[in-house]
Each structure stands twice: as C-alpha cells, then as structure tokens.
C-alpha cells in the first residue's frame, strides 16, 4: 500500500455513549479515527489531528496496527476532545449531553509541502481547519478532494464552509444537512444546488434508508444493508466516508461506475460499525467478511422484473 495515497484530517476523540443496549464511559471515537480505520481496508492512510496526553496508548495502537500513519497527529498538554451522547428508541437521532473541545481548539495543520497526497478526505471538523490544510497542499497533484460536514458547521461556519465547497470534488453529508445547507426540501434539488457551489459529486446519506449519489447529471441510489439489531450508530457516517474514499484511493478510478461501487462498499462497512460500541466491531472485521456481506447484499437487492 502507498502511505501517501490518502490523507485524512479530522478529530480523534474519547466518547461516552449510552444507547438502549448499553452504556460506556470511554469509547474510542472521532471522525478521523473511524474514517481512517475504514479506509485502511483498501489503502494505508495518514491522519492529521490532535490529541491530549490523556489519549490512551491502546487507541493509538489500534490505528497503527492497521498501518495507519500517525506521524502528523500532534500531542498537546491538556485533554483530548471528548463527546458524551445518548440515543433513545430512534437510533437515527443522537442527543448531545456534553462536548469538551479541549486541545481540539488548537488544531492547526502544518504540512511540510512534500508528498502531497493524491487523495484528500476532509473529515467532519471545523471548515476553518479544512481550509488551513487545503491552503498548504498542491491542488494540481491531487486527484480527488472530498469533504464531510455537519449541521453545527453549516449553521456556525457557513462562510468558511462555502469556501471549502468551492475547492472540493465530492461532498458527503446526510439528508438533514443537505436540506439545511440549501434550504430545499427535495434532496434532488438540494444535491443540484450543492453541485453549483463546487463539488461535481454529492453523496447524501439517509441512515437506514440508504444513500444517494449524484455525479454530474448521473444518479445512483443504494439501500442500506438490512440489520435486525443496531447497537451504536456513532461513527457510521464517518466509517462510510472513509471506506468510500479509501476504495477510490486504491482503485485510482474516479468514474461514475467506480463511485457506485465505492458507495456500496461504504454502506456495507458502515453496517458493521453499528454492531458494537465505537471502533470495536471494525477491529475484528476482515475483508472476507466484507465481501461476503456484499455478495449477500447484491442478492437481496436483485429486482424480480
């Protein structure tokens, strides 16, 4: 694997989670953590992030054992970014109980100007941070620049987010965020408006209702893998985005057909994430398991026409 092929910037966190199925006070989380681990099934990504001295060594080892480069993860005095959340009967809705920004407020990416990655994923983090990293990279050398965002940034960092959108190829967001960003109730119209802002490719996540891909004027929809039990949905979206970009980085093929396959792989790998707390299920996941679930998924989706 080429370690310079994919660079991911985002958060590394310690979460506290409560769902109808259990409660955990210390769970390895963060947008970059989920995204990089998912991408590592296809390539060897690098992470740009920041943690405090309280960041557990075992969390670092989880990523390093998958070949993920942490040399651009800064360690600062203070505490790691922490999020406490709770899910009720509707597992699509997370209730934020507490957010401790801690050292994350000091995340200012510093790139040495060498080995510009061919693929960049701006995972869910402040758009100002996304812009800082974009400004240090040589855009002509990058084949794909993708980004994720959330309602907090759409509402509180709109000017910076608009600048990010003008400089990326692909945006990943959920249906509520797409409507909030554009003011459109129709997701088709919302996607078209987002494309007008910059990204030719827009991926809209709809949770248990699947994913919509807009690629120029082409359109693809894939349902979610049907699960009987969802244990913890935290990080499923970050997993999806990381797997999608990781697959494209491995294939080095950015056609509509390749994007359709990447979206499907992202959905399958995300379906494993929700089976346990945090990264726990991903750490035991194997490529044969992924391929087996993909085959079953294809069989399920066959239309008897």
ZADO-1210 file (C-alpha; in nm, 4 decimals, padded with zeros to 6 digits):
<atoms>
<atom x="00.0000" y="00.0000" z="00.0000" code="UNK" pos="1"/>
<atom x="00.1118" y="00.3548" z="-00.0753" code="UNK" pos="2"/>
<atom x="00.1059" y="00.5507" z="00.2532" code="UNK" pos="3"/>
<atom x="00.0956" y="00.8849" z="00.0707" code="UNK" pos="4"/>
<atom x="-00.2086" y="00.7915" z="-00.1356" code="UNK" pos="5"/>
<atom x="-00.4720" y="00.9149" z="00.1139" code="UNK" pos="6"/>
<atom x="-00.4593" y="01.1872" z="00.3766" code="UNK" pos="7"/>
<atom x="-00.7410" y="01.2364" z="00.6283" code="UNK" pos="8"/>
<atom x="-00.7879" y="01.5360" z="00.8569" code="UNK" pos="9"/>
<atom x="-01.0420" y="01.5218" z="01.1375" code="UNK" pos="10"/>
<atom x="-01.0951" y="01.4520" z="01.5055" code="UNK" pos="11"/>
<atom x="-00.9639" y="01.1801" z="01.7335" code="UNK" pos="12"/>
<atom x="-01.1816" y="01.1585" z="02.0413" code="UNK" pos="13"/>
<atom x="-01.2782" y="00.9823" z="02.3605" code="UNK" pos="14"/>
<atom x="-01.6551" y="00.9349" z="02.3684" code="UNK" pos="15"/>
<atom x="-01.9037" y="00.8418" z="02.6381" code="UNK" pos="16"/>
<atom x="-02.2099" y="00.6713" z="02.4934" code="UNK" pos="17"/>
<atom x="-02.5485" y="00.5498" z="02.6076" code="UNK" pos="18"/>
<atom x="-02.7862" y="00.3516" z="02.3887" code="UNK" pos="19"/>
<atom x="-03.0846" y="00.1256" z="02.4651" code="UNK" pos="20"/>
<atom x="-02.8348" y="-00.1625" z="02.4536" code="UNK" pos="21"/>
<atom x="-02.5741" y="-00.0404" z="02.6996" code="UNK" pos="22"/>
<atom x="-02.3572" y="00.2360" z="02.8358" code="UNK" pos="23"/>
<atom x="-01.9827" y="00.3026" z="02.8031" code="UNK" pos="24"/>
<atom x="-01.7816" y="00.5811" z="02.9675" code="UNK" pos="25"/>
<atom x="-01.4713" y="00.5570" z="02.7475" code="UNK" pos="26"/>
<atom x="-01.5066" y="00.4740" z="02.3776" code="UNK" pos="27"/>
<atom x="-01.2519" y="00.5403" z="02.1019" code="UNK" pos="28"/>
<atom x="-01.4142" y="00.7826" z="01.8590" code="UNK" pos="29"/>
<atom x="-01.3563" y="01.0792" z="01.6318" code="UNK" pos="30"/>
<atom x="-01.4236" y="01.1427" z="01.2630" code="UNK" pos="31"/>
<atom x="-01.0641" y="01.0797" z="01.1540" code="UNK" pos="32"/>
<atom x="-01.0397" y="00.7619" z="01.3625" code="UNK" pos="33"/>
<atom x="-01.3460" y="00.5990" z="01.2066" code="UNK" pos="34"/>
<atom x="-01.2671" y="00.7239" z="00.8564" code="UNK" pos="35"/>
<atom x="-00.9041" y="00.6124" z="00.8608" code="UNK" pos="36"/>
<atom x="-00.9825" y="00.2703" z="01.0025" code="UNK" pos="37"/>
<atom x="-01.2474" y="00.2122" z="00.7355" code="UNK" pos="38"/>
<atom x="-01.0134" y="00.3353" z="00.4609" code="UNK" pos="39"/>
<atom x="-00.7371" y="00.1030" z="00.5847" code="UNK" pos="40"/>
<atom x="-00.9211" y="-00.1968" z="00.4396" code="UNK" pos="41"/>
<atom x="-00.8180" y="-00.0586" z="00.0994" code="UNK" pos="42"/>
<atom x="-00.5085" y="00.1606" z="00.1493" code="UNK" pos="43"/>
<atom x="-00.2704" y="00.2946" z="00.4151" code="UNK" pos="44"/>
<atom x="-00.3985" y="00.6426" z="00.5092" code="UNK" pos="45"/>
<atom x="-00.2304" y="00.9175" z="00.7062" code="UNK" pos="46"/>
<atom x="-00.4119" y="01.1193" z="00.9721" code="UNK" pos="47"/>
<atom x="-00.3776" y="01.4881" z="01.0568" code="UNK" pos="48"/>
<atom x="-00.5272" y="01.5518" z="01.4005" code="UNK" pos="49"/>
<atom x="-00.4526" y="01.6461" z="01.7603" code="UNK" pos="50"/>
<atom x="-00.4871" y="01.4656" z="02.0952" code="UNK" pos="51"/>
<atom x="-00.4047" y="01.5359" z="02.4581" code="UNK" pos="52"/>
<atom x="-00.1695" y="01.3489" z="02.6875" code="UNK" pos="53"/>
<atom x="-00.4687" y="01.1526" z="02.8173" code="UNK" pos="54"/>
<atom x="-00.5132" y="00.9799" z="02.4793" code="UNK" pos="55"/>
<atom x="-00.4767" y="00.6077" z="02.5566" code="UNK" pos="56"/>
<atom x="-00.1824" y="00.4179" z="02.4084" code="UNK" pos="57"/>
<atom x="-00.4150" y="00.1306" z="02.3216" code="UNK" pos="58"/>
<atom x="-00.6191" y="00.3618" z="02.0962" code="UNK" pos="59"/>
<atom x="-00.3051" y="00.4662" z="01.9108" code="UNK" pos="60"/>
<atom x="-00.2058" y="00.1019" z="01.8722" code="UNK" pos="61"/>
<atom x="-00.5454" y="00.0151" z="01.7229" code="UNK" pos="62"/>
<atom x="-00.4735" y="00.2512" z="01.4334" code="UNK" pos="63"/>
<atom x="-00.1046" y="00.1746" z="01.3954" code="UNK" pos="64"/>
<atom x="-00.1727" y="-00.1992" z="01.3798" code="UNK" pos="65"/>
<atom x="-00.3793" y="-00.1293" z="01.0672" code="UNK" pos="66"/>
<atom x="-00.0904" y="00.0517" z="00.9005" code="UNK" pos="67"/>
<atom x="-00.2327" y="00.3994" z="00.9607" code="UNK" pos="68"/>
<atom x="00.0359" y="00.6707" z="00.9732" code="UNK" pos="69"/>
<atom x="00.0008" y="00.8871" z="01.2857" code="UNK" pos="70"/>
<atom x="00.3170" y="01.0934" z="01.2370" code="UNK" pos="71"/>
<atom x="00.1041" y="01.4047" z="01.1720" code="UNK" pos="72"/>
<atom x="-00.1060" y="01.3602" z="01.4875" code="UNK" pos="73"/>
<atom x="00.0033" y="01.6278" z="01.7332" code="UNK" pos="74"/>
<atom x="00.0124" y="01.5550" z="02.1086" code="UNK" pos="75"/>
<atom x="-00.0538" y="01.8575" z="02.3303" code="UNK" pos="76"/>
<atom x="-00.0718" y="01.9263" z="02.7016" code="UNK" pos="77"/>
<atom x="-00.4332" y="01.9010" z="02.8088" code="UNK" pos="78"/>
<atom x="-00.7227" y="01.6700" z="02.7423" code="UNK" pos="79"/>
<atom x="-00.8346" y="01.5031" z="02.4206" code="UNK" pos="80"/>
<atom x="-01.1583" y="01.6137" z="02.2531" code="UNK" pos="81"/>
<atom x="-01.4497" y="01.4417" z="02.4313" code="UNK" pos="82"/>
<atom x="-01.8132" y="01.3933" z="02.3371" code="UNK" pos="83"/>
<atom x="-02.0900" y="01.2463" z="02.5502" code="UNK" pos="84"/>
<atom x="-02.4066" y="01.1371" z="02.3731" code="UNK" pos="85"/>
<atom x="-02.7232" y="00.9374" z="02.4205" code="UNK" pos="86"/>
<atom x="-02.9564" y="00.7537" z="02.1845" code="UNK" pos="87"/>
<atom x="-03.3187" y="00.6712" z="02.2568" code="UNK" pos="88"/>
<atom x="-03.5584" y="00.4487" z="02.0672" code="UNK" pos="89"/>
<atom x="-03.4845" y="00.6381" z="01.7441" code="UNK" pos="90"/>
<atom x="-03.1217" y="00.5484" z="01.6818" code="UNK" pos="91"/>
<atom x="-03.1026" y="00.7966" z="01.3944" code="UNK" pos="92"/>
<atom x="-03.1067" y="01.0817" z="01.6464" code="UNK" pos="93"/>
<atom x="-02.8195" y="01.1472" z="01.8863" code="UNK" pos="94"/>
<atom x="-02.8686" y="01.3677" z="02.1914" code="UNK" pos="95"/>
<atom x="-02.5504" y="01.5557" z="02.2776" code="UNK" pos="96"/>
<atom x="-02.5131" y="01.5693" z="02.6548" code="UNK" pos="97"/>
<atom x="-02.1680" y="01.7254" z="02.6705" code="UNK" pos="98"/>
<atom x="-01.8919" y="01.8413" z="02.4380" code="UNK" pos="99"/>
<atom x="-01.5412" y="01.9154" z="02.5650" code="UNK" pos="100"/>
<atom x="-01.3378" y="02.0800" z="02.2871" code="UNK" pos="101"/>
<atom x="-01.0130" y="02.0681" z="02.4900" code="UNK" pos="102"/>
<atom x="-00.6976" y="02.0510" z="02.2697" code="UNK" pos="103"/>
<atom x="-00.9040" y="02.0361" z="01.9509" code="UNK" pos="104"/>
<atom x="-00.9272" y="02.4146" z="01.9647" code="UNK" pos="105"/>
<atom x="-00.5530" y="02.4166" z="01.8889" code="UNK" pos="106"/>
<atom x="-00.5735" y="02.2015" z="01.5759" code="UNK" pos="107"/>
<atom x="-00.3823" y="02.3943" z="01.3081" code="UNK" pos="108"/>
<atom x="-00.2468" y="02.1559" z="01.0448" code="UNK" pos="109"/>
<atom x="00.1162" y="02.2060" z="00.9443" code="UNK" pos="110"/>
<atom x="00.2178" y="02.0276" z="00.6260" code="UNK" pos="111"/>
<atom x="00.5779" y="02.0096" z="00.5143" code="UNK" pos="112"/>
<atom x="00.4921" y="02.0661" z="00.1495" code="UNK" pos="113"/>
<atom x="00.6302" y="01.7284" z="00.0430" code="UNK" pos="114"/>
<atom x="00.4476" y="01.4182" z="-00.0747" code="UNK" pos="115"/>
<atom x="00.1170" y="01.5881" z="-00.1492" code="UNK" pos="116"/>
<atom x="-00.1405" y="01.3068" z="-00.1343" code="UNK" pos="117"/>
<atom x="-00.3301" y="01.2028" z="-00.4435" code="UNK" pos="118"/>
<atom x="-00.6486" y="01.1785" z="-00.2356" code="UNK" pos="119"/>
<atom x="-00.7600" y="01.4038" z="00.0493" code="UNK" pos="120"/>
<atom x="-01.0544" y="01.3479" z="00.2814" code="UNK" pos="121"/>
<atom x="-01.1546" y="01.6455" z="00.4929" code="UNK" pos="122"/>
<atom x="-01.3485" y="01.4506" z="00.7548" code="UNK" pos="123"/>
<atom x="-01.6015" y="01.6144" z="00.9865" code="UNK" pos="124"/>
<atom x="-01.4140" y="01.9008" z="01.1545" code="UNK" pos="125"/>
<atom x="-01.4238" y="02.2818" z="01.1601" code="UNK" pos="126"/>
<atom x="-01.4199" y="02.4137" z="00.7980" code="UNK" pos="127"/>
<atom x="-01.1520" y="02.6616" z="00.9052" code="UNK" pos="128"/>
<atom x="-00.9253" y="02.3633" z="00.9779" code="UNK" pos="129"/>
<atom x="-01.0190" y="02.2060" z="00.6455" code="UNK" pos="130"/>
<atom x="-00.9220" y="02.5297" z="00.4698" code="UNK" pos="131"/>
<atom x="-00.5915" y="02.5545" z="00.6569" code="UNK" pos="132"/>
<atom x="-00.4858" y="02.2165" z="00.5245" code="UNK" pos="133"/>
<atom x="-00.6175" y="02.2823" z="00.1735" code="UNK" pos="134"/>
<atom x="-00.4113" y="02.6006" z="00.1555" code="UNK" pos="135"/>
<atom x="-00.0910" y="02.4032" z="00.2213" code="UNK" pos="136"/>
<atom x="-00.1399" y="02.1354" z="-00.0439" code="UNK" pos="137"/>
<atom x="-00.0718" y="02.1485" z="-00.4164" code="UNK" pos="138"/>
<atom x="-00.4148" y="02.1034" z="-00.5699" code="UNK" pos="139"/>
<atom x="-00.2909" y="02.0046" z="-00.9183" code="UNK" pos="140"/>
<atom x="-00.1247" y="01.6963" z="-00.7672" code="UNK" pos="141"/>
<atom x="-00.4441" y="01.5753" z="-00.6021" code="UNK" pos="142"/>
<atom x="-00.6812" y="01.3545" z="-00.7994" code="UNK" pos="143"/>
<atom x="-00.9703" y="01.3731" z="-00.5520" code="UNK" pos="144"/>
<atom x="-01.0582" y="01.6110" z="-00.2690" code="UNK" pos="145"/>
<atom x="-01.3600" y="01.5058" z="-00.0629" code="UNK" pos="146"/>
<atom x="-01.5170" y="01.6561" z="00.2477" code="UNK" pos="147"/>
<atom x="-01.7742" y="01.5800" z="00.5149" code="UNK" pos="148"/>
<atom x="-01.9621" y="01.8313" z="00.7273" code="UNK" pos="149"/>
<atom x="-02.2447" y="01.8604" z="00.9791" code="UNK" pos="150"/>
<atom x="-02.5271" y="02.0928" z="01.0854" code="UNK" pos="151"/>
<atom x="-02.3106" y="02.2633" z="01.3510" code="UNK" pos="152"/>
<atom x="-02.0674" y="02.3893" z="01.0836" code="UNK" pos="153"/>
<atom x="-02.3441" y="02.4703" z="00.8353" code="UNK" pos="154"/>
<atom x="-02.5053" y="02.6991" z="01.0923" code="UNK" pos="155"/>
<atom x="-02.1941" y="02.8372" z="01.2633" code="UNK" pos="156"/>
<atom x="-01.9207" y="02.8375" z="00.9968" code="UNK" pos="157"/>
<atom x="-02.1127" y="02.8987" z="00.6743" code="UNK" pos="158"/>
<atom x="-01.8609" y="03.1427" z="00.5107" code="UNK" pos="159"/>
<atom x="-01.5677" y="02.9045" z="00.5666" code="UNK" pos="160"/>
<atom x="-01.7741" y="02.6050" z="00.4560" code="UNK" pos="161"/>
<atom x="-01.8725" y="02.7813" z="00.1328" code="UNK" pos="162"/>
<atom x="-01.5010" y="02.8343" z="00.0579" code="UNK" pos="163"/>
<atom x="-01.4354" y="02.4651" z="00.1181" code="UNK" pos="164"/>
<atom x="-01.7202" y="02.3644" z="-00.1133" code="UNK" pos="165"/>
<atom x="-01.5746" y="02.5754" z="-00.3938" code="UNK" pos="166"/>
<atom x="-01.2488" y="02.3768" z="-00.3780" code="UNK" pos="167"/>
<atom x="-01.3596" y="02.0145" z="-00.3469" code="UNK" pos="168"/>
<atom x="-01.4719" y="01.7412" z="-00.5854" code="UNK" pos="169"/>
<atom x="-01.7007" y="01.5413" z="-00.3566" code="UNK" pos="170"/>
<atom x="-01.9180" y="01.6282" z="-00.0572" code="UNK" pos="171"/>
<atom x="-02.0588" y="01.3721" z="00.1866" code="UNK" pos="172"/>
<atom x="-02.3456" y="01.4764" z="00.4168" code="UNK" pos="173"/>
<atom x="-02.6762" y="01.3453" z="00.5461" code="UNK" pos="174"/>
<atom x="-03.0249" y="01.4339" z="00.4259" code="UNK" pos="175"/>
<atom x="-03.0971" y="01.6821" z="00.7049" code="UNK" pos="176"/>
<atom x="-02.7670" y="01.8597" z="00.6447" code="UNK" pos="177"/>
<atom x="-02.8324" y="01.8773" z="00.2695" code="UNK" pos="178"/>
<atom x="-03.1684" y="02.0448" z="00.3336" code="UNK" pos="179"/>
<atom x="-03.0168" y="02.2819" z="00.5906" code="UNK" pos="180"/>
<atom x="-02.7319" y="02.3786" z="00.3583" code="UNK" pos="181"/>
<atom x="-02.9566" y="02.4535" z="00.0604" code="UNK" pos="182"/>
<atom x="-03.2997" y="02.5352" z="00.2009" code="UNK" pos="183"/>
<atom x="-03.4512" y="02.2731" z="-00.0306" code="UNK" pos="184"/>
<atom x="-03.6892" y="02.0010" z="00.0852" code="UNK" pos="185"/>
<atom x="-03.6262" y="01.7903" z="-00.2270" code="UNK" pos="186"/>
<atom x="-03.2960" y="01.6047" z="-00.1973" code="UNK" pos="187"/>
<atom x="-03.2585" y="01.6039" z="-00.5752" code="UNK" pos="188"/>
<atom x="-03.2818" y="01.9832" z="-00.5879" code="UNK" pos="189"/>
<atom x="-03.0589" y="02.0075" z="-00.2806" code="UNK" pos="190"/>
<atom x="-02.7891" y="01.7990" z="-00.4498" code="UNK" pos="191"/>
<atom x="-02.8053" y="02.0125" z="-00.7640" code="UNK" pos="192"/>
<atom x="-02.7665" y="02.3296" z="-00.5575" code="UNK" pos="193"/>
<atom x="-02.4656" y="02.1829" z="-00.3785" code="UNK" pos="194"/>
<atom x="-02.3080" y="02.0945" z="-00.7136" code="UNK" pos="195"/>
<atom x="-02.3461" y="02.4582" z="-00.8155" code="UNK" pos="196"/>
<atom x="-02.1334" y="02.5514" z="-00.5141" code="UNK" pos="197"/>
<atom x="-01.8384" y="02.3437" z="-00.6389" code="UNK" pos="198"/>
<atom x="-01.8396" y="01.9663" z="-00.5904" code="UNK" pos="199"/>
<atom x="-01.9386" y="01.7710" z="-00.9013" code="UNK" pos="200"/>
<atom x="-02.0077" y="01.4672" z="-00.6826" code="UNK" pos="201"/>
<atom x="-02.2533" y="01.4749" z="-00.3915" code="UNK" pos="202"/>
<atom x="-02.3299" y="01.1796" z="-00.1638" code="UNK" pos="203"/>
<atom x="-02.6355" y="01.2128" z="00.0608" code="UNK" pos="204"/>
<atom x="-02.6652" y="00.9637" z="00.3480" code="UNK" pos="205"/>
<atom x="-03.0160" y="00.8696" z="00.4622" code="UNK" pos="206"/>
<atom x="-02.9321" y="00.6369" z="00.7521" code="UNK" pos="207"/>
<atom x="-03.1372" y="00.3190" z="00.7457" code="UNK" pos="208"/>
<atom x="-03.2932" y="00.4379" z="00.4183" code="UNK" pos="209"/>
<atom x="-02.9722" y="00.4165" z="00.2176" code="UNK" pos="210"/>
<atom x="-02.7533" y="00.6531" z="00.0153" code="UNK" pos="211"/>
<atom x="-02.7982" y="00.8790" z="-00.2869" code="UNK" pos="212"/>
<atom x="-02.5082" y="00.9567" z="-00.5229" code="UNK" pos="213"/>
<atom x="-02.5147" y="01.2490" z="-00.7660" code="UNK" pos="214"/>
<atom x="-02.2289" y="01.2510" z="-01.0180" code="UNK" pos="215"/>
<atom x="-02.2685" y="01.5350" z="-01.2636" code="UNK" pos="216"/>
<atom x="-02.6073" y="01.4559" z="-01.4213" code="UNK" pos="217"/>
<atom x="-02.5867" y="01.0856" z="-01.3295" code="UNK" pos="218"/>
<atom x="-02.7702" y="00.9416" z="-01.0319" code="UNK" pos="219"/>
<atom x="-02.7409" y="00.6257" z="-00.8207" code="UNK" pos="220"/>
<atom x="-02.9303" y="00.5040" z="-00.5131" code="UNK" pos="221"/>
<atom x="-02.8329" y="00.2139" z="-00.2898" code="UNK" pos="222"/>
<atom x="-03.0404" y="00.0908" z="00.0071" code="UNK" pos="223"/>
<atom x="-02.8914" y="00.0312" z="00.3494" code="UNK" pos="224"/>
<atom x="-02.7959" y="-00.3225" z="00.4422" code="UNK" pos="225"/>
<atom x="-03.0899" y="-00.4627" z="00.6443" code="UNK" pos="226"/>
<atom x="-02.9859" y="-00.5204" z="01.0055" code="UNK" pos="227"/>
<atom x="-03.2006" y="-00.6723" z="01.2768" code="UNK" pos="228"/>
<atom x="-03.0049" y="-00.5019" z="01.5552" code="UNK" pos="229"/>
<atom x="-02.8298" y="-00.1645" z="01.5612" code="UNK" pos="230"/>
<atom x="-02.6170" y="-00.1366" z="01.8743" code="UNK" pos="231"/>
<atom x="-02.4441" y="00.2023" z="01.8367" code="UNK" pos="232"/>
<atom x="-02.4789" y="00.4251" z="01.5263" code="UNK" pos="233"/>
<atom x="-02.1993" y="00.6625" z="01.6361" code="UNK" pos="234"/>
<atom x="-01.9334" y="00.6893" z="01.3665" code="UNK" pos="235"/>
<atom x="-02.1310" y="00.5087" z="01.0977" code="UNK" pos="236"/>
<atom x="-02.1262" y="00.8156" z="00.8729" code="UNK" pos="237"/>
<atom x="-01.7521" y="00.8676" z="00.9237" code="UNK" pos="238"/>
<atom x="-01.6934" y="00.4992" z="00.8524" code="UNK" pos="239"/>
<atom x="-01.8959" y="00.5287" z="00.5341" code="UNK" pos="240"/>
<atom x="-01.6983" y="00.8290" z="00.4116" code="UNK" pos="241"/>
<atom x="-01.3616" y="00.6738" z="00.4936" code="UNK" pos="242"/>
<atom x="-01.4450" y="00.3456" z="00.3220" code="UNK" pos="243"/>
<atom x="-01.5748" y="00.5291" z="00.0157" code="UNK" pos="244"/>
<atom x="-01.2592" y="00.7406" z="-00.0219" code="UNK" pos="245"/>
<atom x="-01.0313" y="00.4504" z="00.0687" code="UNK" pos="246"/>
<atom x="-01.1820" y="00.2357" z="-00.2063" code="UNK" pos="247"/>
<atom x="-01.1364" y="00.5133" z="-00.4640" code="UNK" pos="248"/>
<atom x="-00.7776" y="00.5720" z="-00.3486" code="UNK" pos="249"/>
<atom x="-00.6997" y="00.2045" z="-00.4004" code="UNK" pos="250"/>
<atom x="-00.8646" y="00.1809" z="-00.7417" code="UNK" pos="251"/>
<atom x="-00.7444" y="00.5229" z="-00.8635" code="UNK" pos="252"/>
<atom x="-01.0588" y="00.5202" z="-01.0717" code="UNK" pos="253"/>
<atom x="-01.2996" y="00.8117" z="-01.0288" code="UNK" pos="254"/>
<atom x="-01.5620" y="00.7236" z="-01.2873" code="UNK" pos="255"/>
<atom x="-01.9330" y="00.7060" z="-01.2098" code="UNK" pos="256"/>
<atom x="-01.9189" y="00.3257" z="-01.2062" code="UNK" pos="257"/>
<atom x="-01.6323" y="00.3293" z="-00.9558" code="UNK" pos="258"/>
<atom x="-01.8187" y="00.5770" z="-00.7341" code="UNK" pos="259"/>
<atom x="-02.1213" y="00.3470" z="-00.7340" code="UNK" pos="260"/>
<atom x="-01.9043" y="00.0590" z="-00.6133" code="UNK" pos="261"/>
<atom x="-01.7348" y="00.2827" z="-00.3549" code="UNK" pos="262"/>
<atom x="-02.0700" y="00.3981" z="-00.2142" code="UNK" pos="263"/>
<atom x="-02.1817" y="00.0362" z="-00.1849" code="UNK" pos="264"/>
<atom x="-01.8644" y="-00.0683" z="-00.0041" code="UNK" pos="265"/>
<atom x="-01.9062" y="00.2296" z="00.2268" code="UNK" pos="266"/>
<atom x="-02.2591" y="00.1212" z="00.3143" code="UNK" pos="267"/>
<atom x="-02.1505" y="-00.2369" z="00.3820" code="UNK" pos="268"/>
<atom x="-01.8582" y="-00.1454" z="00.6082" code="UNK" pos="269"/>
<atom x="-02.0706" y="00.1102" z="00.7957" code="UNK" pos="270"/>
<atom x="-02.3248" y="-00.1656" z="00.8607" code="UNK" pos="271"/>
<atom x="-02.0612" y="-00.3486" z="01.0647" code="UNK" pos="272"/>
<atom x="-01.9697" y="-00.0388" z="01.2686" code="UNK" pos="273"/>
<atom x="-02.3138" y="-00.0121" z="01.4276" code="UNK" pos="274"/>
<atom x="-02.2972" y="-00.3685" z="01.5658" code="UNK" pos="275"/>
<atom x="-02.0758" y="-00.2659" z="01.8621" code="UNK" pos="276"/>
<atom x="-01.9669" y="00.0426" z="02.0551" code="UNK" pos="277"/>
<atom x="-01.7146" y="00.2687" z="01.8853" code="UNK" pos="278"/>
<atom x="-01.4484" y="00.1030" z="01.6693" code="UNK" pos="279"/>
<atom x="-01.4866" y="-00.2317" z="01.8451" code="UNK" pos="280"/>
<atom x="-01.6533" y="-00.4184" z="01.5584" code="UNK" pos="281"/>
<atom x="-01.4216" y="-00.2770" z="01.2940" code="UNK" pos="282"/>
<atom x="-01.1162" y="-00.4023" z="01.4825" code="UNK" pos="283"/>
<atom x="-01.2306" y="-00.7620" z="01.4327" code="UNK" pos="284"/>
<atom x="-01.3619" y="-00.7142" z="01.0789" code="UNK" pos="285"/>
<atom x="-01.1915" y="-00.8908" z="00.7866" code="UNK" pos="286"/>
<atom x="-01.2045" y="-00.8391" z="00.4120" code="UNK" pos="287"/>
<atom x="-01.3663" y="-01.1819" z="00.3583" code="UNK" pos="288"/>
<atom x="-01.6487" y="-01.0758" z="00.5927" code="UNK" pos="289"/>
<atom x="-01.6929" y="-00.7546" z="00.3934" code="UNK" pos="290"/>
<atom x="-01.7003" y="-00.9377" z="00.0613" code="UNK" pos="291"/>
<atom x="-01.9419" y="-01.1989" z="00.1970" code="UNK" pos="292"/>
<atom x="-02.1867" y="-00.9357" z="00.3197" code="UNK" pos="293"/>
<atom x="-02.1528" y="-00.7508" z="-00.0113" code="UNK" pos="294"/>
<atom x="-02.2463" y="-01.0665" z="-00.2038" code="UNK" pos="295"/>
<atom x="-02.5499" y="-01.1230" z="00.0185" code="UNK" pos="296"/>
<atom x="-02.6465" y="-00.7583" z="-00.0214" code="UNK" pos="297"/>
<atom x="-02.6342" y="-00.7852" z="-00.4004" code="UNK" pos="298"/>
<atom x="-02.8566" y="-01.0925" z="-00.3852" code="UNK" pos="299"/>
<atom x="-03.1063" y="-00.9140" z="-00.1595" code="UNK" pos="300"/>
<atom x="-03.1229" y="-00.6136" z="-00.3934" code="UNK" pos="301"/>
<atom x="-03.1971" y="-00.8068" z="-00.7104" code="UNK" pos="302"/>
<atom x="-03.5240" y="-00.6846" z="-00.8608" code="UNK" pos="303"/>
<atom x="-03.7522" y="-00.9621" z="-00.9925" code="UNK" pos="304"/>
<atom x="-03.8519" y="-00.7805" z="-01.3122" code="UNK" pos="305"/>
</atoms>
